Amino acid sequence: MRPLKIVMAILLLLCLLPMPYGYYMFIRVMGMFGFGLLAWLYFKQKNELFGIIFTFLTILFQPFVKIALGRGFWSVIDVIVAIFLLILAFNKSNIKKNNQ
């Protein structure tokens, strides 16, 4: 799970740069699948809180129904989610738990 979180955080932070529209659609598709996978893995580990958080992120980033929040607000969301992913990826207790 750690590499997935790091890659997704980097992809979200790249959204802060001026990118073509296709990149943002790519992020929505990757976000839906990546957050969906993380939600499933956390529910499988009986961690309902993170399972619910990642289910919400799956719905937020899904590409089928556009959620128009404005570029500025999406940038804030991207940074917050990227920081959250990096904290989870580098949290020592989380790393030990996932390696057992």
VMD Tcl script that builds the backbone (N, CA, C; Angstrom):
set m [mol new atoms 300]
animate dup $m
set s [atomselect $m all]
$s set {name element resname resid chain x y z} {
  {N N MET 1 A 0.821 -1.194 0.000}
  {CA C MET 1 A 0.000 0.000 0.000}
  {C C MET 1 A 0.866 1.259 0.000}
  {N N ARG 2 A 2.036 1.172 0.591}
  {CA C ARG 2 A 2.881 2.360 0.704}
  {C C ARG 2 A 3.248 2.948 -0.658}
  {N N PRO 3 A 3.723 2.158 -1.631}
  {CA C PRO 3 A 4.058 2.751 -2.933}
  {C C PRO 3 A 2.847 3.397 -3.621}
  {N N LEU 4 A 1.685 2.779 -3.485}
  {CA C LEU 4 A 0.478 3.343 -4.083}
  {C C LEU 4 A 0.176 4.714 -3.485}
  {N N LYS 5 A 0.288 4.844 -2.177}
  {CA C LYS 5 A 0.022 6.124 -1.512}
  {C C LYS 5 A 1.011 7.189 -1.958}
  {N N ILE 6 A 2.278 6.830 -2.085}
  {CA C ILE 6 A 3.303 7.792 -2.493}
  {C C ILE 6 A 3.072 8.240 -3.930}
  {N N VAL 7 A 2.811 7.310 -4.813}
  {CA C VAL 7 A 2.571 7.647 -6.223}
  {C C VAL 7 A 1.326 8.521 -6.362}
  {N N MET 8 A 0.269 8.170 -5.661}
  {CA C MET 8 A -0.952 8.963 -5.744}
  {C C MET 8 A -0.728 10.370 -5.191}
  {N N ALA 9 A 0.045 10.501 -4.122}
  {CA C ALA 9 A 0.343 11.822 -3.560}
  {C C ALA 9 A 1.101 12.670 -4.578}
  {N N ILE 10 A 2.078 12.077 -5.238}
  {CA C ILE 10 A 2.851 12.812 -6.251}
  {C C ILE 10 A 1.947 13.239 -7.407}
  {N N LEU 11 A 1.096 12.326 -7.875}
  {CA C LEU 11 A 0.181 12.666 -8.963}
  {C C LEU 11 A -0.761 13.800 -8.569}
  {N N LEU 12 A -1.234 13.794 -7.334}
  {CA C LEU 12 A -2.118 14.864 -6.879}
  {C C LEU 12 A -1.375 16.191 -6.783}
  {N N LEU 13 A -0.146 16.170 -6.320}
  {CA C LEU 13 A 0.622 17.411 -6.228}
  {C C LEU 13 A 0.961 17.968 -7.611}
  {N N LEU 14 A 1.095 17.111 -8.602}
  {CA C LEU 14 A 1.329 17.576 -9.964}
  {C C LEU 14 A 0.125 18.337 -10.516}
  {N N CYS 15 A -1.041 18.140 -9.919}
  {CA C CYS 15 A -2.240 18.877 -10.334}
  {C C CYS 15 A -2.103 20.370 -10.062}
  {N N LEU 16 A -1.162 20.762 -9.224}
  {CA C LEU 16 A -0.955 22.178 -8.928}
  {C C LEU 16 A -0.284 22.901 -10.088}
  {N N LEU 17 A 0.369 22.142 -10.953}
  {CA C LEU 17 A 1.011 22.722 -12.130}
  {C C LEU 17 A -0.023 22.871 -13.249}
  {N N PRO 18 A 0.233 23.783 -14.180}
  {CA C PRO 18 A -0.693 23.891 -15.321}
  {C C PRO 18 A -0.552 22.657 -16.222}
  {N N MET 19 A -1.558 21.825 -16.194}
  {CA C MET 19 A -1.532 20.570 -16.950}
  {C C MET 19 A -2.687 20.577 -17.953}
  {N N PRO 20 A -2.580 19.750 -18.998}
  {CA C PRO 20 A -3.710 19.645 -19.926}
  {C C PRO 20 A -4.912 18.986 -19.236}
  {N N TYR 21 A -6.097 19.264 -19.758}
  {CA C TYR 21 A -7.327 18.747 -19.168}
  {C C TYR 21 A -7.299 17.225 -19.045}
  {N N GLY 22 A -6.682 16.549 -19.992}
  {CA C GLY 22 A -6.601 15.094 -19.971}
  {C C GLY 22 A -5.905 14.564 -18.726}
  {N N TYR 23 A -4.929 15.323 -18.212}
  {CA C TYR 23 A -4.232 14.884 -16.999}
  {C C TYR 23 A -5.194 14.844 -15.821}
  {N N TYR 24 A -6.056 15.860 -15.728}
  {CA C TYR 24 A -6.999 15.911 -14.614}
  {C C TYR 24 A -8.018 14.774 -14.718}
  {N N MET 25 A -8.404 14.420 -15.935}
  {CA C MET 25 A -9.298 13.270 -16.114}
  {C C MET 25 A -8.567 11.978 -15.732}
  {N N PHE 26 A -7.291 11.896 -16.098}
  {CA C PHE 26 A -6.473 10.742 -15.712}
  {C C PHE 26 A -6.417 10.621 -14.188}
  {N N ILE 27 A -6.252 11.758 -13.496}
  {CA C ILE 27 A -6.202 11.755 -12.032}
  {C C ILE 27 A -7.530 11.277 -11.459}
  {N N ARG 28 A -8.631 11.685 -12.064}
  {CA C ARG 28 A -9.937 11.259 -11.562}
  {C C ARG 28 A -10.105 9.745 -11.693}
  {N N VAL 29 A -9.686 9.194 -12.831}
  {CA C VAL 29 A -9.787 7.741 -13.036}
  {C C VAL 29 A -8.844 7.008 -12.091}
  {N N MET 30 A -7.582 7.478 -12.022}
  {CA C MET 30 A -6.611 6.837 -11.132}
  {C C MET 30 A -7.032 6.994 -9.669}
  {N N GLY 31 A -7.576 8.155 -9.335}
  {CA C GLY 31 A -8.049 8.379 -7.968}
  {C C GLY 31 A -9.164 7.415 -7.611}
  {N N MET 32 A -10.094 7.246 -8.538}
  {CA C MET 32 A -11.211 6.336 -8.274}
  {C C MET 32 A -10.695 4.915 -8.017}
  {N N PHE 33 A -9.819 4.432 -8.876}
  {CA C PHE 33 A -9.304 3.072 -8.702}
  {C C PHE 33 A -8.364 2.964 -7.501}
  {N N GLY 34 A -7.467 3.933 -7.345}
  {CA C GLY 34 A -6.510 3.888 -6.238}
  {C C GLY 34 A -7.183 4.019 -4.884}
  {N N PHE 35 A -8.083 4.998 -4.748}
  {CA C PHE 35 A -8.784 5.168 -3.479}
  {C C PHE 35 A -9.742 4.011 -3.228}
  {N N GLY 36 A -10.330 3.482 -4.294}
  {CA C GLY 36 A -11.198 2.318 -4.133}
  {C C GLY 36 A -10.424 1.116 -3.620}
  {N N LEU 37 A -9.231 0.909 -4.167}
  {CA C LEU 37 A -8.378 -0.192 -3.706}
  {C C LEU 37 A -7.974 0.015 -2.254}
  {N N LEU 38 A -7.590 1.232 -1.902}
  {CA C LEU 38 A -7.215 1.510 -0.511}
  {C C LEU 38 A -8.398 1.316 0.431}
  {N N ALA 39 A -9.583 1.750 0.006}
  {CA C ALA 39 A -10.780 1.542 0.840}
  {C C ALA 39 A -10.992 0.053 1.071}
  {N N TRP 40 A -10.917 -0.730 0.015}
  {CA C TRP 40 A -11.125 -2.179 0.131}
  {C C TRP 40 A -10.083 -2.799 1.061}
  {N N LEU 41 A -8.814 -2.392 0.906}
  {CA C LEU 41 A -7.752 -2.952 1.749}
  {C C LEU 41 A -7.944 -2.575 3.216}
  {N N TYR 42 A -8.354 -1.339 3.477}
  {CA C TYR 42 A -8.565 -0.937 4.874}
  {C C TYR 42 A -9.776 -1.643 5.476}
  {N N PHE 43 A -10.841 -1.795 4.700}
  {CA C PHE 43 A -11.987 -2.547 5.222}
  {C C PHE 43 A -11.591 -3.997 5.486}
  {N N LYS 44 A -10.752 -4.547 4.616}
  {CA C LYS 44 A -10.272 -5.916 4.796}
  {C C LYS 44 A -9.453 -6.056 6.079}
  {N N GLN 45 A -8.731 -4.986 6.458}
  {CA C GLN 45 A -7.943 -4.981 7.692}
  {C C GLN 45 A -8.794 -4.618 8.909}
  {N N LYS 46 A -10.088 -4.456 8.709}
  {CA C LYS 46 A -11.019 -4.077 9.784}
  {C C LYS 46 A -10.770 -2.656 10.296}
  {N N ASN 47 A -10.241 -1.790 9.436}
  {CA C ASN 47 A -10.022 -0.390 9.783}
  {C C ASN 47 A -11.126 0.422 9.093}
  {N N GLU 48 A -12.283 0.489 9.759}
  {CA C GLU 48 A -13.455 1.106 9.154}
  {C C GLU 48 A -13.282 2.601 8.910}
  {N N LEU 49 A -12.588 3.311 9.800}
  {CA C LEU 49 A -12.427 4.755 9.638}
  {C C LEU 49 A -11.723 5.083 8.323}
  {N N PHE 50 A -10.566 4.466 8.090}
  {CA C PHE 50 A -9.848 4.734 6.845}
  {C C PHE 50 A -10.597 4.151 5.645}
  {N N GLY 51 A -11.297 3.065 5.840}
  {CA C GLY 51 A -12.118 2.517 4.766}
  {C C GLY 51 A -13.181 3.508 4.328}
  {N N ILE 52 A -13.824 4.154 5.290}
  {CA C ILE 52 A -14.855 5.154 4.978}
  {C C ILE 52 A -14.228 6.382 4.332}
  {N N ILE 53 A -13.091 6.834 4.848}
  {CA C ILE 53 A -12.414 8.003 4.272}
  {C C ILE 53 A -12.068 7.739 2.810}
  {N N PHE 54 A -11.494 6.576 2.524}
  {CA C PHE 54 A -11.103 6.282 1.151}
  {C C PHE 54 A -12.306 5.989 0.255}
  {N N THR 55 A -13.399 5.505 0.824}
  {CA C THR 55 A -14.635 5.360 0.041}
  {C C THR 55 A -15.144 6.739 -0.363}
  {N N PHE 56 A -15.126 7.695 0.572}
  {CA C PHE 56 A -15.529 9.063 0.261}
  {C C PHE 56 A -14.639 9.649 -0.839}
  {N N LEU 57 A -13.318 9.434 -0.734}
  {CA C LEU 57 A -12.401 9.947 -1.759}
  {C C LEU 57 A -12.644 9.282 -3.109}
  {N N THR 58 A -13.003 7.999 -3.097}
  {CA C THR 58 A -13.338 7.301 -4.344}
  {C C THR 58 A -14.513 7.992 -5.021}
  {N N ILE 59 A -15.524 8.322 -4.246}
  {CA C ILE 59 A -16.712 8.992 -4.795}
  {C C ILE 59 A -16.361 10.406 -5.252}
  {N N LEU 60 A -15.551 11.116 -4.481}
  {CA C LEU 60 A -15.184 12.483 -4.821}
  {C C LEU 60 A -14.400 12.544 -6.130}
  {N N PHE 61 A -13.507 11.600 -6.352}
  {CA C PHE 61 A -12.639 11.633 -7.527}
  {C C PHE 61 A -13.188 10.860 -8.723}
  {N N GLN 62 A -14.319 10.191 -8.588}
  {CA C GLN 62 A -14.854 9.395 -9.702}
  {C C GLN 62 A -15.091 10.290 -10.935}
  {N N PRO 63 A -14.858 9.746 -12.146}
  {CA C PRO 63 A -14.939 10.573 -13.355}
  {C C PRO 63 A -16.320 10.613 -14.028}
  {N N PHE 64 A -17.293 9.931 -13.497}
  {CA C PHE 64 A -18.565 9.802 -14.207}
  {C C PHE 64 A -19.494 10.990 -14.007}
  {N N VAL 65 A -19.560 11.514 -12.801}
  {CA C VAL 65 A -20.381 12.685 -12.500}
  {C C VAL 65 A -19.431 13.769 -12.015}
  {N N LYS 66 A -19.273 14.811 -12.833}
  {CA C LYS 66 A -18.316 15.861 -12.490}
  {C C LYS 66 A -18.794 16.636 -11.266}
  {N N ILE 67 A -17.901 16.758 -10.300}
  {CA C ILE 67 A -18.173 17.545 -9.099}
  {C C ILE 67 A -17.425 18.863 -9.282}
  {N N ALA 68 A -18.154 19.916 -9.647}
  {CA C ALA 68 A -17.550 21.209 -9.965}
  {C C ALA 68 A -17.329 22.010 -8.683}
  {N N LEU 69 A -16.087 22.025 -8.227}
  {CA C LEU 69 A -15.745 22.756 -7.012}
  {C C LEU 69 A -14.868 23.966 -7.306}
  {N N GLY 70 A -14.427 24.118 -8.519}
  {CA C GLY 70 A -13.532 25.222 -8.874}
  {C C GLY 70 A -12.080 24.806 -8.719}
  {N N ARG 71 A -11.243 25.376 -9.560}
  {CA C ARG 71 A -9.828 24.989 -9.572}
  {C C ARG 71 A -9.149 25.248 -8.224}
  {N N GLY 72 A -9.438 26.384 -7.615}
  {CA C GLY 72 A -8.801 26.715 -6.332}
  {C C GLY 72 A -9.152 25.726 -5.239}
  {N N PHE 73 A -10.419 25.366 -5.156}
  {CA C PHE 73 A -10.852 24.427 -4.125}
  {C C PHE 73 A -10.300 23.029 -4.396}
  {N N TRP 74 A -10.273 22.624 -5.667}
  {CA C TRP 74 A -9.696 21.327 -6.008}
  {C C TRP 74 A -8.205 21.290 -5.663}
  {N N SER 75 A -7.512 22.422 -5.846}
  {CA C SER 75 A -6.082 22.472 -5.493}
  {C C SER 75 A -5.889 22.241 -3.996}
  {N N VAL 76 A -6.754 22.852 -3.185}
  {CA C VAL 76 A -6.680 22.650 -1.731}
  {C C VAL 76 A -6.937 21.182 -1.392}
  {N N ILE 77 A -7.957 20.603 -2.010}
  {CA C ILE 77 A -8.274 19.186 -1.772}
  {C C ILE 77 A -7.093 18.306 -2.175}
  {N N ASP 78 A -6.498 18.578 -3.342}
  {CA C ASP 78 A -5.361 17.782 -3.807}
  {C C ASP 78 A -4.213 17.822 -2.807}
  {N N VAL 79 A -3.904 19.003 -2.280}
  {CA C VAL 79 A -2.791 19.140 -1.323}
  {C C VAL 79 A -3.127 18.420 -0.015}
  {N N ILE 80 A -4.331 18.605 0.490}
  {CA C ILE 80 A -4.721 17.956 1.750}
  {C C ILE 80 A -4.675 16.439 1.613}
  {N N VAL 81 A -5.214 15.925 0.514}
  {CA C VAL 81 A -5.229 14.473 0.311}
  {C C VAL 81 A -3.804 13.950 0.113}
  {N N ALA 82 A -2.970 14.696 -0.613}
  {CA C ALA 82 A -1.585 14.271 -0.819}
  {C C ALA 82 A -0.831 14.210 0.514}
  {N N ILE 83 A -1.011 15.226 1.354}
  {CA C ILE 83 A -0.359 15.216 2.666}
  {C C ILE 83 A -0.867 14.054 3.507}
  {N N PHE 84 A -2.174 13.821 3.481}
  {CA C PHE 84 A -2.768 12.698 4.213}
  {C C PHE 84 A -2.163 11.369 3.743}
  {N N LEU 85 A -2.033 11.191 2.426}
  {CA C LEU 85 A -1.455 9.958 1.888}
  {C C LEU 85 A 0.003 9.794 2.314}
  {N N LEU 86 A 0.755 10.882 2.281}
  {CA C LEU 86 A 2.168 10.799 2.670}
  {C C LEU 86 A 2.323 10.512 4.158}
  {N N ILE 87 A 1.464 11.092 4.972}
  {CA C ILE 87 A 1.507 10.790 6.413}
  {C C ILE 87 A 1.219 9.313 6.643}
  {N N LEU 88 A 0.199 8.795 5.963}
  {CA C LEU 88 A -0.111 7.366 6.110}
  {C C LEU 88 A 1.032 6.494 5.595}
  {N N ALA 89 A 1.648 6.912 4.495}
  {CA C ALA 89 A 2.721 6.111 3.894}
  {C C ALA 89 A 3.957 6.054 4.773}
  {N N PHE 90 A 4.249 7.155 5.481}
  {CA C PHE 90 A 5.488 7.217 6.256}
  {C C PHE 90 A 5.275 7.118 7.762}
  {N N ASN 91 A 4.063 6.833 8.194}
  {CA C ASN 91 A 3.772 6.633 9.604}
  {C C ASN 91 A 4.405 5.311 10.038}
  {N N LYS 92 A 5.328 5.369 10.974}
  {CA C LYS 92 A 6.079 4.173 11.375}
  {C C LYS 92 A 5.183 3.066 11.931}
  {N N SER 93 A 4.183 3.409 12.724}
  {CA C SER 93 A 3.308 2.366 13.267}
  {C C SER 93 A 2.479 1.727 12.156}
  {N N ASN 94 A 2.117 2.512 11.157}
  {CA C ASN 94 A 1.358 1.992 10.026}
  {C C ASN 94 A 2.228 1.057 9.184}
  {N N ILE 95 A 3.513 1.402 9.031}
  {CA C ILE 95 A 4.433 0.561 8.258}
  {C C ILE 95 A 4.633 -0.779 8.962}
  {N N LYS 96 A 4.841 -0.766 10.273}
  {CA C LYS 96 A 5.030 -2.006 11.015}
  {C C LYS 96 A 3.798 -2.896 10.915}
  {N N LYS 97 A 2.618 -2.307 11.037}
  {CA C LYS 97 A 1.372 -3.063 10.991}
  {C C LYS 97 A 1.173 -3.715 9.624}
  {N N ASN 98 A 1.547 -2.993 8.541}
  {CA C ASN 98 A 1.352 -3.529 7.196}
  {C C ASN 98 A 2.386 -4.578 6.839}
  {N N ASN 99 A 3.538 -4.586 7.499}
  {CA C ASN 99 A 4.568 -5.562 7.187}
  {C C ASN 99 A 4.409 -6.865 7.954}
  {N N GLN 100 A 3.495 -6.913 8.893}
  {CA C GLN 100 A 3.316 -8.144 9.698}
  {C C GLN 100 A 2.453 -9.124 8.958}
}
mol reanalyze $m
mol bondsrecalc $m
mol representation Tube
mol addrep $m
